[in-house]
Amino acid sequence: MRKLLIISALTSAIAFPAVAAAPPFETAAKVAYMVDLSSGATLYAKDADVRMPPASMAKMMTVHIAFNLIKKGELKLQQNCEVRPETWKQWHGPAAGSTMFLSPGEQVSVENLLHGVVTLSGNDASVVLAECISGTEPAFANLMNQEAQRLHMTNSHFGNSNGWPDNGVTYVTARDLATLARATIETTPDLYKRFYTQTSFTWGKTMGGNQPIEQGNRNPLLGRVPGADGLKTGHTDEAGYGFTGSAEQNGRRLIMVVAGLPSFNARIEESVKFMNWGFHAWKAQPLFKANQKVADAQVQLGGATHVPLLAPQDIAVTLPAGLGANVKVKVVYDGPIKAPIKKGQHVADLVVSTPDTPPQTMPLVAGEDVGQAGFFTRIWLGFKSLFG
């Protein structure tokens, strides 16, 4: 049974006199999406669930998988990967798109390959890394799809590691790309900061002159929007120019996706304009501090009849800047919650709604362990339920 608790005291405490509509925004992008991770609020959605080719934004999944393996200790940054001659032959030259300028037979560390994928968007680096992890690129693509399924990226499928056009086998949505970006940022924050903030990387030598080749990061937000630190651009003739980006300012982290733009410069202009709108047109209204008690939930057949519900992190609601909104706050959970319950377990949700914005849903966790009731306690609870 779905339980609902209205937090009336909190509702009145944060209610504002005026009703605020969502701030308007117009973009030339065919697809656009923005989410505020501090509240879970969707700030903008334009065809966010339409399937589209990701181009090089698919490499975010390749990097995400590598990061997870490194975190688990199953892949080492200093581990060397060999550039197979067949792979080099396929992914070198102008027709092969972005490149790290790898050489056949070269031994390259996972760390350098990650720089090659993230900073340089190297198609060659992405395939070499995929082969190093799974033996073959098709095997790695299976791993990508398993991870997409685990992350509930329900409208995405991967046929290769670098997003190269493959007659529609590889597709994503803007919402799924934002889900992937969030997973990387939250699951492997140290690796995310280490690699995605790199502004340039040098690898390979020029033909004839034998000079080091330095390439800049194509991220249109780096150096243009304060707090920008990721993630990945993409471009093919079929997909147009796209970008999945993230930035953090004053504790608020936004993730944005744009796709289907007509040019390199349009991608820069629209990305900067979109991210600035997200920070300037919206504000965060704090609700709860991390580990603060929000409410109590009923427990079924437990050693306690209730369990405290805590905010696992600072929780805020996102509202239009400069205006107020009538805010309603409620706690929702499937209950009574059946014991046993582990401290920190996600057992309920805080749902915040305003008249003109979609509901913002944030997890609440159990504040303590609740074991199963003993034999005699169960008998007593049974009698109690029978006789009201």
N, C-alpha and C positions, 0 to 999 in steps of 0.2 A: 504494500500500500504506500502510495506517494504521500509523504508528510510535508506540510507547509507551515512554516513559522513566520509570522510577520513581525518584524522588529520595529514596533511602533515608536518607541522612544528615539531610536536612531533616525527613523524616517523624519520625525519632526525636527530633530536636531540639525539635519542637513538640507531641509527643504528651503527653496528660494522662492521669492514672490513671483518672478516672471517665468514664463514658459519659453524655453529656448529651442529653436529649430536647429538642425544640423547645419553647420556653416557650408555655403555653396562652394563648389570647386568644379572647374572645367579643365579637361585635358585632351590633347590631341591623340593620346594613346588609345588604341583600339580596346585594350584591356588594362585595367588598373585596379589595385587593391591595396588597402592599408589597414593594419591592425596595431593597436596599442597594447604591448605586453604587460604594462603595469595594471591594466584593468581587464584585458581580454576583449576590449571594445573594438568592433569593426568600424573604422572611421570613414571608409570609402570602399565601394564595390561597384565596378563596372565590368560586366561579363566575367566575374571572378571564377565562375565554374564552367566556362567554355573551354573545351579541350583545344590545345594549341601545341605546335612544336616548340620545345624549349631552347633550341640551339645550344649554346655553350652553358646556359644555366643548368643543364643536366649535370654538368661537372660538380655542382654542389652536392649531389648524391654520392659521387665518387669520392669526394673529399670527406663527406660525412662518414662514410663507411670506414675509410682509412683512419680518421680520428677515433672512431669507436674501437677499432682494433688496437690502436696505439694505447688507448686508455685501459684496455683489458690486458695489455702486455703481450698480445698475440702478433704485433707488428712493431718493429723498432725503427725509430727515426734514422738511425745510422746503418740500417740494413741496406745492402746494395741490391739493385735490380739491373738485370742485363737488358740492353736494347737489342732485341732480336733483329737480324738483318731484314726479315720479312716485314716486321713492323716499321722499321725505318723506311723501307722502300715505299710502303703505303702512305706514310705520313710525313713526307718531306717534299719540298718544292711548293711553288705558288698555289697549285691546285689543292693542296692539303690544308689550306686555311692557316689559322694561328699555330705557331710552332715555338718550341723551346730550343730548337736547333740541336737536337740530340744527334749522336753519331752511331753508326752500326757497330755493335759489339761493345759499346761503352757501358761501364759499370757506374750507375748513378744511385745515390742514396735516396731513400724514401723521403727524407727531408727536402732534398733538392727537387725531387719530382713534385712534391706538394707545392713548392714555390713555383714550379713550372706550370702547374695546373691553375693555382689560385691567382698568381700575379700575372703570368704571361698568357693564360688561357690556352696553353699548348695542347693541341689535339694529340701530338705524339706522346707528351708526358702523361696524359690521361690514360692512353691505351697501355703504355709500358707499366704504369702503376697497377692497372687492372689485371694485366697478365702476371705481374709479380705477386699479386694477392691471391688470385684464383686459378692461375695456370693459363686460362684462355679468356678472351673478352666476353664471349657468350656465357661462360660460367659466372663471370663477374656480374653480367647483366641480370642473371638469376638472383644473385645476392642483392642487387639494387631493388629488384621487384619484391623480394621478401621484406626488405627494410621499409619500402614504401607501404606495403600492406600492414606492417607493424605500426607504422606511424599514422595509419588511417588516411593515407593519401589515396582516396578511393577513385579518383579520376586521373591517375597517372600510370604510365607504363614505360619501361626503359628497354630499348633494344641494343644499346651500346653505351659506352662509358663517357662519351664526349658530346653527345647531342647532335652528331653529324646526321644530316637528313637520311632517313631510311624508309621512305614511302609510307609514313604514317605509323610505323611500329612504335616509335618513341613519341609520347605526348604527355602533357602535364596540364594543370590549371594554375591560375594565379594563386588561388587559395591554397593549393597543395604546395606550391613553391614557398609560400610564407610559412606553412607548417614545417617544411623541411628546414628552412632557415632558423626557425625558432628552436627546433630540436638540436641543431648544431650549436647554437649560441648557449642554450641552457645545459646541454649534456656535456659538452667539452669546451667550457669557456676559455680556459688557458690556451688551448690549441687554436681556438677561433681567433683570439687576440694576436697570437704569435704570427699567424699566417695571413689572415685577411687584412691586416692593417699595413702590410708591406707595400710601399709605394712604387718600388722598382726592383728588378732582379737581373743579374748578369749571368748569362750562360752561352757557351758556344763561341766560335770565332768566325770572323768574316772571311769570305773566299778571297784568296790572293793576299789581302792585307794582314790576315791573321790577327785582327784586332778583336778584343772582347766585345760581345754583343749585349748591350744593356737595353732592356725594354721596360716601359712604364706600365703601371697598373691602369686598366681602362675604367676602373670604378669612377663614375662621374661625380660622386659625392665627396670623395677624399680631397681634402683641401678646400672644399667649397661649402660644406655644411659642418658646423661644429659637432663633434661627437660621432661623426661618421666612421665606421670601421668595417664595413662589409657591404655587399658580398660579391655578386657575380653578374657580369654582362653576358649578352648573347646576341649573335647576329647571323642570319642566313638570308638569302633572297626570299625564301618561303616565309620565314618567321618575321622578317623586319628586324628592327633594333629593339632589344629588350633589356631589362635590368631588374634584379632583385637586390634591394639594398636595406641597410639597417643603420640606425644612429641612436645614440643615447644622450639625453640632456636632462640634467637635474633629476636623475633617477627614473626618468621616463624613457623607455626604449620602444621605438617604432620600427616596424618592418613594412616595406613597400614593394610592390611589384608593378612594373609597367611593361607593356609588350605591344608590338605592331607599330612602332614608330618609324617614320620614313627615312631618318638619317642619323648619323653619329651625333651631330650637333643638336638635333631635336631631342635625342636621348638625354644629353647633358641638361638641356634647358628644362625639360619636363620633369626629370628626376629631382633636380634641385628645387624647382617650384613646388613639387608635390610634397617633398619632405619638409620644406619650410612651412607649408600650409599645415601639415600635421602637428608641428610644434607650436605654431603661432595662433592658429585658429581654434585650438583645443587646449584645455587645461586639465590637470589632475586634481581631484578633490579627495584628500586622504579620508579613509574610512576606519581602517584598523591597522595597528602595528603588528609586526611579525610576532607570533606566539600569543597574541591577545585573544581572550575568550570572546566568542561571538554569540554563542547560544549553547543550550544543552539538547541532546537528542536522546530519545527513548531507546532502551536496549532490551532485547528479547532474550530470555533464558541466560542472563548474565549474572556475574557476581555483584554487579551494581545495576540499578534500574535506569541510570542515565550516564551518558558520557559527554564531557565538555567538548565543544567544537572550537578549534583554534584556527586563526589565520596562519598558514604556513610561511607567509612572507608579508611584507607591507602590501596592503590592499587599498586601491584607490578607484574611484569612478572617474571616467573621462567625460567632461562636459564642454560645451562650446565656451570659448574664452570670452570674458567680459559680460556674460549673461548668466542668469540663474536658470534652474530647472527644478520642477517638482520631482524629487527623487524618491522612489519606493524601493525598499530593501526587504528581501525575504530569504529564508533558509529553506532549502528543499532537500529531502533525502528519502530513500526507500526504507521505510521503517514500520515498526521498531527495528533497529539494526540488530542483526543476529550475532550473538557472541560466538566465538571469541573475537575480540577487536584488538589490533595492535596500535600502540601509540604511534602517531604520525601517519596512520592509514587514511587514505582519502575516502571519507564516508558521507560527505554532504557537499552541497554547493551553495554559495551565496549568489543570489540573482539580483542585480540592480537594474532598474528600468526607469526611463524618463519618457515623457510623452512623444518625443520626436526622434529618438534614437533606438536602435535595436537593443534588446536586453544584453547586459554584460554579466557573464557567468564566471565565477572564480571558485576554485576548490577550497574546501574546509577539511581539516584533518582531526582525527581523534587526539584528545589531549592527554590520554592515559591508556594503559592496557586495561582491558576488561575481559576476565576469564569467563569460562562457562560456569553456570551455576552448578553447585553440587547436587547430589541425588535428593536429599531432603528439601533443599531449596526449590528444586524443580517440582516436587510434589506439592509444596506450599503454594507455588505460583500457579500450578494447575488448579488447585482448589479455589484460589483467589479469583482466577479467571472465570471459573464455573459459577461462582456465587456473587460475581459482580464487583 
